[in-house]
Amino acid sequence: MVTYTFQLENFEKWLTDFALQLHTSVTDRVLTVPGPLGEGMIIAQNVNRHFSYAVMNLKLETDLEFHRQSGAEGFLISFNQVEAPKETPIGNRPVIMPDKKNFRNDIYLADARDSASLKLSAGSTVKRLLIFCTHELAAQYLPAELFGKMSLLARENRTADNPMLISLTHRAMLKELFEIKQNDPISQFRRLSSVIHLIEKSLHSFLRQEHAVLSRTVKKTDLESMQHVEQILSSRLEGFPSLESMAHEVFMSTSKLKNLFKQVYGHTLYDYYNKSRLQRARELLMNGQCSIKQAGSEIGFSNLSHFAKAFRKEFGILPRDLVKGR
């Protein structure tokens, strides 16, 4: 078990202090996770004295606990993609899913002055983006009314009970962020660009308070079940999983599953699956990893014309035109 207690001022200091506790060091703003803790890396950057971020991409071999004490005046936004083999206690409220892996795909807005705790269990795959912005900077760029709304929402979230679920748009942007190579000569620029874009998207959702409305109408256990179903639909892209099998995994009727998923994610189960697999095909074509035929086959299309038609309906462009414009 590794326990790290800190007061957040900025993420470069946060990472340096964490490295000292692990008896290692930070090189060029990168902490390579030492063997006893796991594998992977944590990257931190202070853009200026008002704004900093950290990117965590690691696999844990021992339990890791973070305890944040009251720190600087500012907002903390965390994007969390965590696959855990067992319960993940958050604050004083454990999330327990004994019959299946626990998936967290959510976003939190919090006030850095509030204390909070997070425990990540051994065996977890952890991908997190953490962003700190001072109140001074936010007040400079946000109208007073919106700043007040954001401040209130952040304080209400200190118990970590009101997350916003990661959307398809967020998922695609986060995937791009986590895949940036450290040896890329413009890695810092690309990473900062992704972070700013994610802030823009998430602030629109936070300010509309979509997640606050959702949390009042959907039980927490049902939200967790929908996250599990979303993970299934986003990872099994070669064929649509049967409705019955997904309902069985989350212990609910097929009718409740269909209605609840649409309420939480705004899409039917099949529409979400189809958007996910087409997004995957777009990534494959953009990266030049395969041919158009191979990309279609990879996501379950045996007919090339059907693939092209679905692709154009989703993105407004044919696969061949996307490839030509790379």
N, C-alpha and C positions, 0 to 999 in steps of 0.2 A: 504494500500500500504506500503510495506517495501522496502526501497532503501539502498543498501550497496555499498559504494564507497571504493575502496581499491587499493593498489599497491602490486602486487604479488611478494613476496620474497620466500615463501615456503607455502605449504598448511596447515601445523599445525598452523602457525601464522595466516593465512587467516581464518581458522575455529575458532580459539580463539577470534579473533577480531569480527567476525560475531556473535559469542555467546554473547559477551559483549554488542553488539548493541541490541540483542534480550533479554537482561537482564536475561540470563541463563548462563550455564557453560558447558565446555567440560569435560567428564569423560572417561579416558582411550582412548583418541583420538576419542571419539564419541560424537556428538551433537544430542541429541534427540530433534526433532523439537517441539517447544512449540505450544500449542493449537491455539492461534490466527493466527499463520502462516499456520498451517496445521498439518500433521502427517507424521511420518517417521523418517529417520536419515541421517546424513552426517558423514562419516568417513574420517579422514585424517591421513597420515603418512609421516614423513620425513625419507626416507631411509638413506640419508646422506645429507651433505650440498649442494650437487649438484642435488639431485633427490627427488621429493616428488609427492604425488598423493592424490586425494580426490574422494570418491565415494558418490554420491547423490542418494537417493532412497526415494522419498517423494510424497505426494499428497498435493497440495496447496489449502488453503481456502481464501487466499488473493493474490493480485498481488505482484510479487517479481521482483525487478529490480537490476541487477548487473552492476556496472560501473567500469571497470578496467582502471586505469590510468597507465601511463608509469612506468614500474617496472624494475626488474632485467634483466640482459642479459641472455636470455634463450628461449627455445622453449616451446610452450604450445600446447598440443594435447588434443582435447576434443571429446569424443564419446557421442553423444546425441540421446537419445530415449525419445521423449517428445510427449505426446498426449494432445493437447490443445482444449478447447471447442470453441475457437475463434482465432482471429489473434494473431500471435506471432511476434511483431516487433523485428528485429535484427539490431542493429546499427541504421541507418537512413532509412532503407528499410523495411516497414511492409509487412509481408506475410499474405494475406487475403483470406480466403476460406469460404465465408459466408454460403454456403449450406451444408457443411460437416465439421467434425472435422479436425483439422490440425495435421498431423503426421510429426514429424521430426525424421528421422533415418539417421544421417549423422556424418561425422568425419571432423574436421577442424585442420589444422596445422597453428599456428600463432606465431608471435614474441611477447614475453611478454613485450617488450619495447613499443609496440603500444597500444594505448587506444582502448577500445571496450565496447559496451553495449549490454545487453541482458535483455529482459522483458519476464517474464513468467506469464501468466494470472491465476487468481483464477480458480480452478477446474482442473488445469493441473496435469497430472501424469508425474513426472519427474524422469528419470533415466539417470544419467550422470557420466562418468568417466573423470576426469581432471588430466592431467599429466604434470608436470613441470620438465624440464631438462635444466641445464645451458649450455651455449655455450661451456664452458670449457670442460665439460664432453663429450658432443657430438663430439667436435673436437678431443678428445683423442681416440675415438673409430671409428670415420668415416674417410675415406680417404679425403684428402683436396678437391678433386673435388666434392665428394658427399656432404660434409659439405656445400660447396658453393652453390650447387644446392638447398639443403634443406633451407638454409638461404634466398635465393632469393624467393623461393616458399612461405615461411612463411611471408615475407614482402608483397608479392603480395596478400596474403589472408586477409589482415587487414580489408577489407571491408566485409568480410564474404560472398563473392559472389561465391566462388569456393569450395564447399564441395565435399568430396568423400562419396558416398552412402554406408551405412553399408551392407555388403554382408551376405550371409547365414553363412559363417564361423565366421565372427565378431559377428553376432547375437547369435549363439550358445555359443561362449566364453563369451559374455557379460551376457547372461542369467545365466550361471554358476557363474560368479562373483557376480551378484546381489543377488543370492540365498544363498551365504555363510552366515551361521549363526554366530552371534557375540559370542555365547557361545561355538562354535567349538574350541577345545584346540589348533588347529593349524590354526585358521582363518587368522592370519596375514601372515603366510607362504603361504597359499593357495591364498590369495588375491594378494600378491606380485608376485607370480608365474603367475597368470592370467594377471596381469598388464604387466609384461615383455613380455609374449607371445603375447598380443595384440599390444604392441609397435613393436615387430618384424614383425607381419603381416602388420600393417599399414605402416611402413616405406618402405616396399617393394613396396606398391602401390603408396605412395607419391613420391618415387624416380623415379618410372616409369612415374609419372605425368599423370596417367590415368584420374583423375578427371579434370585436366586442358584441356585435349583434349575433354572430354565430354562436358564441359561448353561452349566450342566454337561452338559445333554442335547442342546442344539441348537447347531450351529456358528455362529460369528459371521456368516459370509457368508450362511447360511440365514436368520438373524434379519433381516439387511438386506433380503433378498429378500422376506420376509414383510411388512416395513414398506412396501415398494413396492406389494405387492398390497393391503395395507390402505388405502393412499392411493387406489388405483384404486377400491376398493369404496366409499370414503367420498366420492368426488368425482363419480362417474358414477352418479347416482341415478335417471336417467330410464329405465334398463333394465339388467338384470343382464348384466355382461360375460361373454362365453363363457369356459368353463373352459379351452378350448384356447388362446385368445388370452392369458390371464393366465399360463398355464404357459409359453408361448413367451417372454413378456417376462422371465421369471426363469430361463429355461433349465433347466427340470426337467419331469418327467413329471406328468401330471394327477393320478395317484394320490399321488405324493409331495407335491404342492402341497396337495391336500385334507387329507391326514393331518397335514402340518406346520403348516398354518394353524390347524387345530383344536387342536393341541398348544400353539401359541404364544398364541392369542387366546381359546381356550375356546369358540369358536363355529364352526359350519360356515361355509363361504364365503357361502352364500346367507343364512343366518341373520344374519350380520354385516352384509351388504348391506341386508337388510330392516330391521334395527334402525337402521342409519344413515339410510336414507331416511325412515323414520317419525319419527325424531328431527328431521330437517329439516322435515318437514311440521308437527310440533308447534311448532317455532320460528316458522314462517311464520304459523301461526294465533295463537300467543301475541302476536306483534308486530302483528297486524292487517294483515299485508301482502297478504292475498288471501282469497278466499272458500274454503269447505270444498271445493267442487268444483275450484277452481283449485289448491289445495294438493295434492289427490289426483292431479290431472293432472300437476303439476310433478314428482312423484316416480314417475310411470309407471303410476298406476291409472286405467284408463278407466271402471271400474265403481265408482260412488260407494258402493254397499252393501259391496263387497269392501274398499274403503278403510276404511270405518267399522268393519268387523269386525276388520280387521288392527290398526287404531289402538286399539280397545278391548282387544284381546288383549295389546298391548304396554304400554299405559298405564293400563288399568283404567277408562277413561272414553271416552265417544263424542266425536268431534270437535265436535259441536254443543254438548255440555255444557261442553267446554273453552272454546269461544267465548263462551258465556253467562256463564261465570265470570270472564272477563278483567277 
